[in-house]
Amino acid sequence: MAKAFDTSRIDPAWPELPDGEHPLTELLGPVQGNMSPFGDVEFPLTEVPYEHPVTEINR
């Protein structure tokens, strides 16, 4: 017989989805490893959308 289900170990951040839907996890991902925090951006980029701030020193 299986042990009783421990409700204190349920992840409160787990999304509530309709029946048949699954959140994307490392097990369902198209590639090995973590999913990108940058979304669907593919690297390397042809152009980097970054402008370095200029520091003006007061003397």
BAFI-3210 file (N, C-alpha, C; in Angstrom, 3 decimals, decimal comma, padded with zeros to 6 digits):
// residues 59
n [1|2|3|4|5|6|7|8|9|10|11|12|13|14|15|16|17|18|19|20|21|22|23|24|25|26|27|28|29|30|31|32|33|34|35|36|37|38|39|40|41|42|43|44|45|46|47|48|49|50|51|52|53|54|55|56|57|58|59]
n.u [000,835|000,516|002,100|000,440|-000,772|001,115|000,163|001,559|003,765|003,180|003,766|003,167|003,379|002,825|001,209|-002,344|-004,052|-006,260|-007,956|-006,009|-004,040|-000,575|002,014|005,053|007,947|011,275|011,206|009,406|010,454|011,886|014,628|017,625|018,313|017,962|015,184|015,201|015,588|015,109|013,025|011,767|014,032|016,742|020,117|023,374|022,703|021,997|022,161|022,758|020,508|021,401|022,547|025,341|025,645|026,915|029,405|029,847|032,440|032,652|034,721]
n.v [-001,166|002,252|005,189|007,708|010,690|013,610|016,761|019,065|019,192|020,131|022,243|025,618|027,466|026,203|026,217|026,556|024,764|024,070|020,869|018,376|020,081|021,006|022,444|023,837|022,060|020,967|018,376|018,310|019,968|021,090|020,839|019,717|020,622|023,791|025,997|028,932|032,112|034,265|033,971|033,388|034,163|033,740|032,904|033,404|036,937|039,133|041,815|043,735|044,941|047,124|049,869|051,254|052,943|056,258|057,511|060,534|062,237|064,311|066,996]
n.w [000,000|-000,765|000,674|002,667|001,109|001,193|001,713|002,320|000,766|-001,726|-004,458|-004,181|-006,230|-008,572|-011,668|-012,237|-014,553|-017,372|-017,765|-019,330|-020,239|-019,909|-017,958|-019,248|-018,715|-017,787|-018,602|-020,696|-022,567|-025,732|-025,997|-024,274|-020,868|-019,111|-019,727|-021,771|-020,247|-021,814|-023,533|-026,788|-028,165|-030,316|-030,124|-031,596|-031,642|-034,398|-034,067|-031,218|-028,901|-027,078|-025,261|-023,992|-020,905|-020,445|-018,426|-016,832|-015,424|-012,674|-012,139]
ca.u [000,000|001,282|002,001|-000,568|-000,333|001,494|-000,233|002,481|004,849|002,676|004,343|002,081|003,572|002,478|000,052|-003,604|-004,340|-007,416|-007,668|-005,330|-002,946|000,574|003,000|006,308|009,000|012,477|010,880|008,628|011,137|012,397|016,071|018,097|018,733|016,980|014,561|015,815|014,837|014,940|011,885|012,042|015,169|017,796|021,444|023,778|021,889|022,690|022,349|022,466|019,733|021,929|023,350|026,080|025,544|028,151|029,633|030,554|033,097|032,688|036,017]
ca.v [000,000|003,488|006,073|008,769|011,841|014,733|017,988|020,163|019,173|020,623|023,533|026,601|028,253|025,393|026,863|025,846|024,707|023,232|019,443|018,030|021,027|020,785|023,515|023,426|021,754|020,445|017,080|018,497|020,924|020,567|020,627|019,401|021,734|024,786|026,828|030,249|033,194|035,308|033,656|032,745|034,813|032,795|033,494|034,788|037,967|039,891|043,153|043,751|046,144|047,618|051,077|051,376|054,288|057,032|058,136|061,829|062,467|065,716|067,388]
ca.w [000,000|-000,849|001,830|002,561|000,328|002,050|001,021|002,616|-000,214|-003,010|-004,825|-004,321|-007,447|-009,737|-012,305|-012,412|-015,983|-017,704|-017,937|-020,574|-020,477|-019,046|-017,999|-019,850|-017,752|-018,435|-019,179|-021,918|-023,427|-026,997|-025,902|-022,931|-020,031|-018,696|-020,749|-021,824|-019,616|-022,809|-024,389|-028,072|-028,813|-030,677|-030,066|-031,414|-032,276|-035,452|-033,531|-029,789|-028,558|-025,817|-025,365|-022,742|-020,336|-020,418|-017,120|-016,895|-014,147|-012,253|-011,563]
c.u [000,890|001,094|000,916|000,043|-000,080|001,208|000,707|003,619|004,395|003,256|003,221|002,203|003,196|001,218|-001,173|-003,961|-005,582|-006,999|-007,038|-004,171|-001,818|001,479|004,296|007,346|010,213|012,194|010,138|009,307|011,694|013,901|016,430|018,435|017,603|016,408|015,169|014,970|014,560|013,773|012,325|013,195|016,234|019,132|022,372|022,866|022,685|022,990|021,953|021,718|020,155|022,761|024,021|025,962|026,911|028,268|030,418|031,126|033,133|034,039|036,024]
c.v [001,244|004,323|007,120|009,974|013,022|016,041|019,149|020,226|019,624|022,008|024,548|027,444|027,469|025,952|025,954|025,911|023,863|021,769|019,181|018,941|020,731|021,996|022,982|023,221|021,260|019,109|017,208|019,423|020,286|020,278|020,268|020,673|022,694|025,534|028,237|031,286|034,336|035,030|032,966|033,385|033,764|033,522|032,779|035,740|038,655|041,302|043,126|045,040|046,702|048,853|051,297|052,795|054,965|057,697|059,411|062,102|063,946|066,020|068,846]
c.w [000,000|000,408|001,588|001,847|001,258|001,319|001,304|001,599|-001,599|-003,261|-005,008|-005,589|-008,705|-010,375|-012,367|-013,891|-016,225|-017,881|-019,298|-020,905|-019,490|-019,108|-018,599|-018,750|-018,523|-019,117|-020,507|-022,926|-024,689|-026,973|-024,459|-022,178|-019,733|-019,889|-020,665|-021,098|-020,592|-023,752|-025,662|-028,832|-029,096|-030,713|-031,030|-032,189|-033,378|-034,968|-032,060|-029,441|-027,196|-026,074|-024,019|-022,199|-020,275|-019,059|-017,322|-015,507|-013,859|-011,617|-011,246]
res [m|a|k|a|f|d|t|s|r|i|d|p|a|w|p|e|l|p|d|g|e|h|p|l|t|e|l|l|g|p|v|q|g|n|m|s|p|f|g|d|v|e|f|p|l|t|e|v|p|y|e|h|p|v|t|e|i|n|r]
***
